Amino acid sequence: MSVIESTSTTRPTGKDRYTISEVAALTGLTAHTLRWYERIGLMPHVDRSHTGQRRFTERDLGWLEFVGKLRLTGMPVADMVRYAELVREGPHTHGERRALLEATRRDVLARIAELQSTLAVLDLKIDHYGTICGGTPS
């Protein structure tokens, strides 16, 4: 099972149709954000009920979970939309999708290295103040 198709253990089992308010509650996203994701092409086609209400599936929730991870990486929205377009275009885009994810991975690794360097500076300062304040270094 792919990341996109994965399901969260916090969702009710056996249910595969969710309203926008249920999805908002499950994901922490607002209904406005969910509609925006659909409008800009970040969400695949969301099914509608006979009254026009959006009906999200488990697969949609898995996709939103993946998009949330992409957001945490700092990936620009335009790149996320491009990735979604590539997914919709089919398997012949696997190489391009991989390249996009690899570039994002490199960015994440660079940010981690920068944060580790920053953490080392903070640790030095904390140790310094621990020493001069009569305590012990951490």
C-alpha positions in Angstrom: 0.0 0.0 0.0 1.4 3.4 -1.0 1.6 6.4 1.3 -1.2 8.0 -0.8 -3.5 5.1 -0.1 -2.6 4.6 3.5 -5.3 5.0 6.1 -5.0 6.5 9.5 -6.0 4.4 12.6 -8.0 7.4 14.0 -10.7 7.2 11.3 -13.8 5.0 11.6 -13.3 1.7 10.0 -15.7 0.6 7.2 -16.7 4.1 6.3 -15.7 5.4 2.8 -17.7 8.6 2.3 -17.0 11.7 4.4 -18.5 15.1 4.2 -16.3 18.2 4.1 -17.0 18.9 7.7 -16.0 15.4 8.7 -12.8 15.7 6.6 -12.0 19.0 8.2 -12.4 17.4 11.7 -10.2 14.4 10.8 -7.4 16.4 9.1 -7.4 19.7 10.9 -7.8 21.5 7.6 -10.6 24.0 7.2 -13.4 23.5 4.7 -12.1 26.6 3.0 -8.7 25.0 2.6 -10.2 21.8 1.3 -12.2 23.7 -1.3 -9.1 25.7 -2.3 -7.1 22.5 -2.7 -9.8 21.2 -5.1 -10.0 24.5 -7.0 -6.2 24.7 -7.6 -5.9 21.1 -8.6 -4.1 19.8 -5.5 -7.0 17.4 -4.8 -8.1 14.8 -7.3 -11.7 15.0 -8.4 -13.9 14.8 -5.3 -17.1 12.9 -5.8 -20.4 14.6 -5.2 -23.7 13.4 -3.8 -27.0 13.9 -5.7 -27.4 17.2 -3.8 -23.9 18.4 -4.8 -22.3 17.8 -1.5 -18.6 16.7 -1.6 -18.1 13.1 -0.6 -14.5 12.3 0.3 -13.2 8.7 0.2 -10.5 7.0 2.2 -8.2 7.4 -0.7 -8.9 11.2 -0.6 -8.0 11.2 3.1 -4.8 9.3 2.4 -3.9 11.8 -0.3 -4.5 14.7 2.1 -2.3 13.0 4.7 0.5 12.8 2.0 -0.1 16.5 1.0 0.2 17.4 4.7 3.6 15.7 4.8 4.7 17.6 1.6 3.6 20.8 3.3 5.8 20.0 6.3 8.7 19.7 4.0 8.3 23.2 2.9 7.5 22.2 -0.7 6.0 25.1 -2.6 2.3 24.8 -3.4 3.1 25.1 -7.1 5.3 22.0 -6.8 2.6 20.1 -4.9 0.1 21.0 -7.6 2.6 19.8 -10.3 3.1 16.5 -8.4 -0.7 16.1 -8.3 -0.9 16.7 -12.0 1.8 14.1 -12.7 -0.1 11.6 -10.6 -3.2 12.2 -12.6 -1.2 11.9 -15.9 -0.3 8.3 -15.0 2.6 5.9 -14.6 4.7 7.3 -17.4 5.4 10.3 -15.0 7.0 8.2 -12.3 10.5 9.5 -13.1 9.4 13.1 -13.0 7.6 12.5 -9.7 10.6 10.9 -8.2 12.8 13.8 -9.3 10.5 16.3 -7.7 10.5 14.3 -4.4 14.2 13.9 -4.5 14.7 17.6 -4.9 12.4 18.1 -1.9 14.3 15.5 0.1 17.6 17.4 -0.6 15.9 20.6 0.6 14.7 18.9 3.8 18.2 17.4 4.5 19.7 20.9 4.0 17.2 22.3 6.5 17.9 19.5 9.0 21.7 20.2 8.8 21.0 23.9 9.3 18.8 23.2 12.3 21.4 20.8 13.8 24.0 23.6 13.4 21.7 26.0 15.1 21.0 23.5 17.9 24.7 23.1 18.5 25.1 26.9 18.9 22.2 26.9 21.4 23.7 24.0 23.3 27.0 25.9 23.6 25.2 29.0 24.9 23.1 27.0 27.3 26.2 25.3 28.6 28.0 28.6 29.0 25.1 30.1 31.0 24.9 26.9 33.1 28.5 27.3 34.0 28.5 31.0 34.8 25.2 30.8 36.7 26.8 28.3 39.1 25.1 25.3 37.6 26.5 22.6 35.6 26.6 22.4 31.8 23.7 20.4 30.3 
